[in-house]
């Protein structure tokens, strides 16, 4: 069991014009908070608002303006958190046509990246299935999100890499449009990509060496040791250095007009019994894998940040048998878990799960 040196919780939350919620305010239990109601009443939207305050963006919407309620001009989120016995008031607002604003204790952030890691959070949601069925960018986003919450240097490298990559791609397009080529100018961006990409690769490799065994252990518990899973890190840098990678892909890059190889093309293979879980895993096995992945994320962040992240469980009990539901609640009851928020369509199922714990809880019925 990890040692927790700090406590963190969300005490109050206020939403205005956020998605389908015109106005709502909540006071939360320090341990478990349950949102119960039919599909479409806004349960997931409340959880998304909590996520938004912790990361400066929603979990379910790519475009920030989509979070503004239909026919309204703005949204406003206000949350009061407590970390290490210190109050942190976070406000996030967006007005149509304006830039989103994030405030911490009344002060506007100059850079959103400065907010990442202040309020660690892990979410488990049906949308996580995209990690299995979608492309490599979804899986990279996941590991970058885990690492970015606990490693400011990694986050800085990643943001600079993306900026440099965009500049290199724009230059490749310029060359084609103007029927020209300048190796000297291109090498300026190559040098930056090589330095940044090599550091990103080494940090990802080190992270996964620690992270993958944690995932395996959680899946072993959930499946009662009946199934074997693995995660493999896919990178061209396993076989060659970044300098060689860019040199070998230059002809292809010039034709494609973008950078075809590098840290932005890496991937993870999710396997069950040595085969892709996307093709050979049942729905229950895939869901168990994703839960193990997110529980490992929780453990990793907690160990690094020395605080238990807030945990959001969005409709997690659906399609899980009662044994696995009970097992998840047993994990929650352990002392190293902090504050939990969950949503469910079935109050009886939630109450049955809560009865397996001795933790305090508050039930919110939405209609």
C-alpha positions in Angstrom: 0.0 0.0 0.0 1.3 3.5 -0.9 1.8 6.2 1.7 -0.5 9.2 1.2 1.1 12.4 2.3 -1.8 14.7 1.3 -5.6 14.6 1.2 -7.8 16.0 -1.6 -11.5 16.4 -2.2 -14.1 18.4 -4.0 -16.4 20.0 -1.5 -18.8 22.1 -3.7 -19.7 22.4 -7.3 -21.8 24.9 -9.3 -22.8 24.6 -12.9 -24.4 27.2 -15.1 -25.5 26.6 -18.8 -23.3 23.6 -19.0 -24.5 21.1 -21.6 -28.1 20.2 -20.6 -27.8 21.7 -17.1 -29.1 25.3 -16.8 -28.2 25.6 -13.1 -27.2 23.2 -10.4 -25.2 23.2 -7.2 -23.9 20.4 -5.0 -22.2 19.8 -1.7 -20.3 16.6 -1.6 -19.5 13.7 0.8 -15.7 13.3 1.4 -15.8 9.7 0.2 -18.6 8.5 -2.2 -21.1 10.6 -4.2 -23.6 8.8 -6.5 -25.6 10.4 -9.3 -28.6 8.2 -10.2 -31.1 8.7 -13.0 -32.2 7.7 -16.5 -30.0 8.2 -19.5 -30.0 11.7 -20.8 -30.7 13.5 -17.5 -27.2 14.9 -17.1 -25.4 12.4 -14.8 -22.3 12.2 -17.0 -22.4 16.0 -17.5 -21.9 16.6 -13.8 -18.9 14.2 -13.8 -17.6 15.9 -17.0 -17.8 19.3 -15.2 -15.6 18.0 -12.4 -13.1 16.7 -15.0 -13.3 20.1 -16.8 -12.3 21.9 -13.6 -9.3 19.6 -13.0 -8.0 19.7 -16.6 -9.4 22.8 -18.2 -11.3 20.8 -20.8 -14.1 18.4 -20.9 -13.7 14.6 -21.3 -16.5 14.0 -23.8 -16.3 17.0 -26.1 -13.5 18.0 -28.5 -14.8 21.5 -28.9 -15.2 23.7 -25.9 -18.0 25.7 -27.3 -20.1 22.5 -27.5 -20.3 22.5 -23.7 -22.4 25.7 -23.8 -26.1 24.9 -23.4 -28.1 25.3 -26.5 -29.4 28.9 -27.0 -27.2 30.2 -24.3 -24.1 32.5 -24.7 -21.8 31.1 -22.0 -21.1 28.4 -19.5 -19.7 28.8 -16.0 -18.2 26.1 -13.7 -17.2 26.8 -10.1 -15.6 24.2 -7.8 -14.1 24.4 -4.3 -11.4 21.8 -3.7 -9.5 21.0 -0.6 -5.9 19.8 -1.0 -3.5 19.5 1.9 -6.0 21.4 4.1 -5.8 24.4 1.7 -8.9 25.6 -0.2 -8.5 25.9 -3.9 -11.4 27.7 -5.8 -11.3 26.9 -9.5 -13.5 28.7 -12.0 -13.8 27.9 -15.6 -15.9 30.0 -18.0 -16.4 30.4 -21.7 -18.5 33.0 -23.7 -19.2 32.5 -27.4 -16.6 34.3 -29.5 -14.2 34.6 -26.6 -11.3 32.5 -25.2 -11.9 30.1 -22.3 -10.9 31.5 -18.9 -9.5 29.4 -16.0 -9.0 31.0 -12.6 -7.3 29.6 -9.5 -8.3 31.5 -6.3 -9.3 34.5 -8.4 -6.1 34.6 -10.6 -6.4 33.9 -14.3 -3.9 31.3 -15.6 -1.5 32.6 -18.2 -1.0 29.0 -19.5 -3.5 26.1 -19.0 -0.5 23.7 -18.7 0.3 25.3 -15.4 -3.0 24.0 -14.0 -2.3 20.3 -15.0 -1.4 18.2 -12.0 -2.8 20.5 -9.3 -5.9 18.4 -9.0 -5.1 14.8 -10.0 -8.1 12.9 -11.3 -8.9 9.6 -13.0 -12.1 8.8 -14.9 -13.4 5.4 -16.0 -16.2 5.8 -18.6 -17.8 3.8 -21.5 -16.0 6.3 -23.8 -12.8 4.6 -22.7 -13.5 1.8 -25.2 -12.1 4.2 -27.8 -8.7 3.2 -26.3 -9.2 -0.3 -27.7 -11.2 0.4 -30.9 -9.8 3.7 -32.1 -6.4 4.7 -33.6 -3.0 5.2 -32.1 -3.6 8.8 -31.2 -6.1 7.8 -28.6 -3.7 5.6 -26.8 -0.9 8.1 -27.0 -3.2 10.7 -25.5 -3.9 8.3 -22.6 -0.3 7.7 -21.6 0.6 11.4 -22.2 -2.3 12.3 -19.9 -1.1 10.0 -17.1 2.5 11.2 -17.4 1.6 14.8 -17.8 -0.2 15.0 -14.5 3.0 14.0 -12.6 5.9 15.2 -14.8 6.0 18.9 -15.8 9.2 18.4 -17.8 7.6 15.7 -19.9 4.5 17.9 -20.5 6.7 20.8 -21.6 8.7 18.6 -24.0 5.4 17.2 -25.4 3.9 20.6 -26.0 7.1 21.9 -27.7 7.3 18.7 -29.8 3.8 19.3 -31.1 4.6 22.9 -31.9 7.8 22.0 -33.7 6.1 19.2 -35.6 3.4 21.6 -36.9 6.1 24.0 -38.0 8.0 21.3 -39.9 4.8 20.1 -41.5 4.0 23.6 -42.7 7.5 23.9 -44.2 7.1 20.6 -46.1 3.8 21.9 -47.5 5.5 25.2 -48.5 8.3 23.3 -50.3 5.7 21.5 -52.5 3.6 24.6 -53.1 6.6 26.6 -54.2 8.4 23.8 -55.9 11.5 24.3 -53.8 13.5 22.5 -51.0 15.9 23.8 -48.4 17.6 21.2 -46.3 19.3 23.8 -44.1 16.0 25.3 -43.0 14.4 21.9 -42.5 17.4 20.7 -40.4 16.6 23.5 -37.8 13.3 21.7 -37.1 14.8 18.3 -37.4 17.4 19.1 -34.6 14.6 20.2 -32.3 12.4 17.2 -33.0 15.4 14.8 -32.5 16.2 16.3 -29.1 12.6 16.5 -27.9 11.5 13.2 -29.5 14.4 11.2 -28.0 13.6 12.5 -24.5 9.9 11.7 -25.0 10.7 8.2 -26.1 13.0 7.5 -23.1 10.4 8.9 -20.7 7.6 6.8 -22.2 9.7 3.7 -22.1 10.6 4.2 -18.5 7.0 5.0 -17.6 5.7 1.9 -19.3 8.2 -0.3 -17.6 6.7 0.7 -14.3 3.1 1.0 -15.5 2.5 -2.2 -17.4 3.1 -4.5 -14.4 0.6 -2.5 -12.4 -2.0 -3.0 -15.1 -1.3 -6.7 -15.2 -1.7 -7.0 -11.4 -5.1 -5.2 -11.4 -6.4 -7.4 -14.3 -5.2 -10.5 -12.5 -7.3 -9.5 -9.5 -10.4 -8.6 -11.6 -10.3 -11.8 -13.6 -9.3 -14.0 -10.6 -6.1 -15.0 -12.5 -8.0 -16.8 -15.2 -6.8 -14.6 -18.1 -3.4 -13.2 -19.1 -3.0 -9.7 -20.6 -0.1 -7.7 -21.9 0.7 -4.2 -23.3 3.5 -3.7 -25.9 5.1 -0.4 -26.7 5.3 0.2 -30.5 8.0 2.6 -31.6 10.3 2.9 -34.6 12.9 4.1 -32.1 13.3 0.6 -30.7 15.3 -0.2 -33.9 17.0 3.2 -34.8 17.7 6.6 -33.4 15.6 9.7 -34.2 18.2 11.1 -36.5 18.2 8.0 -38.7 14.4 7.9 -38.5 14.0 11.4 -40.0 16.7 10.8 -42.6 15.1 7.5 -43.8 11.6 9.0 -44.0 12.6 12.3 -45.7 11.6 11.2 -49.2 8.2 9.9 -47.9 7.7 13.1 -45.9 8.3 15.3 -49.0 5.7 13.4 -51.0 3.2 13.2 -48.2 3.9 16.9 -47.1 3.9 16.0 -43.4 6.2 14.2 -41.0 5.5 10.5 -41.4 7.6 9.1 -38.5 8.4 10.1 -34.9 7.0 10.2 -31.4 3.6 11.3 -32.8 3.3 7.9 -34.5 4.0 5.6 -31.5 1.3 3.2 -30.3 0.4 0.5 -27.7 -0.7 -3.0 -28.4 -3.3 -4.3 -25.9 -3.2 -8.1 -25.8 -5.1 -11.0 -24.2 -3.4 -14.4 -24.3 -1.0 -13.0 -26.8 -3.7 -11.8 -29.3 -5.2 -8.3 -29.9 -7.9 -7.7 -27.3 -9.8 -5.6 -29.9 -10.4 -8.8 -32.0 -10.2 -11.6 -29.5 -11.5 -10.1 -26.2 -15.1 -10.4 -25.2 -17.0 -7.2 -24.2 -16.5 -8.1 -20.5 -12.8 -8.8 -21.0 -12.4 -5.5 -22.7 -14.2 -3.6 -20.0 -12.2 -5.4 -17.3 -9.0 -4.5 -19.2 -10.0 -0.8 -19.3 -10.8 -0.8 -15.6 -7.4 -2.4 -14.8 -5.8 0.3 -17.0 -7.5 3.1 -15.1 -6.8 1.6 -11.7 -3.2 1.4 -12.7 -3.4 5.1 -13.7 -4.8 5.9 -10.3 -2.0 4.0 -8.5 0.8 5.5 -10.6 -0.5 9.1 -10.1 -1.0 8.6 -6.4 2.5 7.3 -5.9 4.0 10.2 -7.8 1.8 13.0 -6.6 1.6 11.7 -3.0 -2.1 12.3 -3.1 -5.1 10.1 -3.9 -6.7 11.4 -7.2 -10.4 12.1 -7.4 -12.0 9.0 -9.1 -14.9 9.3 -11.5 -16.8 6.1 -12.4 -19.3 6.9 -15.2 -21.7 4.0 -15.8 -19.0 1.5 -14.9 -21.4 -1.1 -13.4 -23.2 -1.7 -16.7 -22.3 -5.0 -18.4 -20.3 -6.2 -15.4 -21.4 -9.2 -13.3 -22.0 -8.7 -9.6 -18.8 -10.4 -8.6 -16.7 -7.9 -10.6 -18.8 -5.0 -9.2 -18.2 -6.2 -5.7 -14.5 -6.5 -6.4 -14.3 -2.9 -7.6 -16.1 -1.6 -4.5 -13.7 -3.6 -2.4 -10.8 -1.8 -4.1 -12.5 1.5 -3.4 -12.9 0.7 0.3 -9.2 0.3 0.7 -7.6 3.2 2.6 -5.5 4.4 -0.3 -8.6 5.4 -2.3 -9.9 9.0 -1.8 -13.0 10.7 -3.0 -15.2 8.8 -5.5 -18.0 10.1 -7.8 -20.1 7.5 -9.7 -23.1 7.6 -12.0 -25.6 4.8 -12.6 -29.0 4.2 -14.1 -30.1 1.7 -11.5 -30.4 2.8 -7.9 -30.8 -0.7 -6.6 -27.6 -1.8 -8.2 -25.7 1.1 -6.8 -27.1 0.6 -3.3 -26.2 -3.1 -3.4 -22.7 -2.2 -4.3 -22.5 0.5 -1.6 -23.7 -2.0 1.0 -20.5 -4.0 0.5 -18.5 -1.1 1.9 -18.4 0.8 5.2 -17.8 4.2 3.6 -20.0 7.2 3.9 -21.9 8.3 0.8 -24.4 10.8 -0.6 -27.0 9.9 -3.2 -28.2 12.5 -5.8 -31.2 11.6 -7.8 -31.4 13.4 -11.2 -34.6 13.6 -13.3 
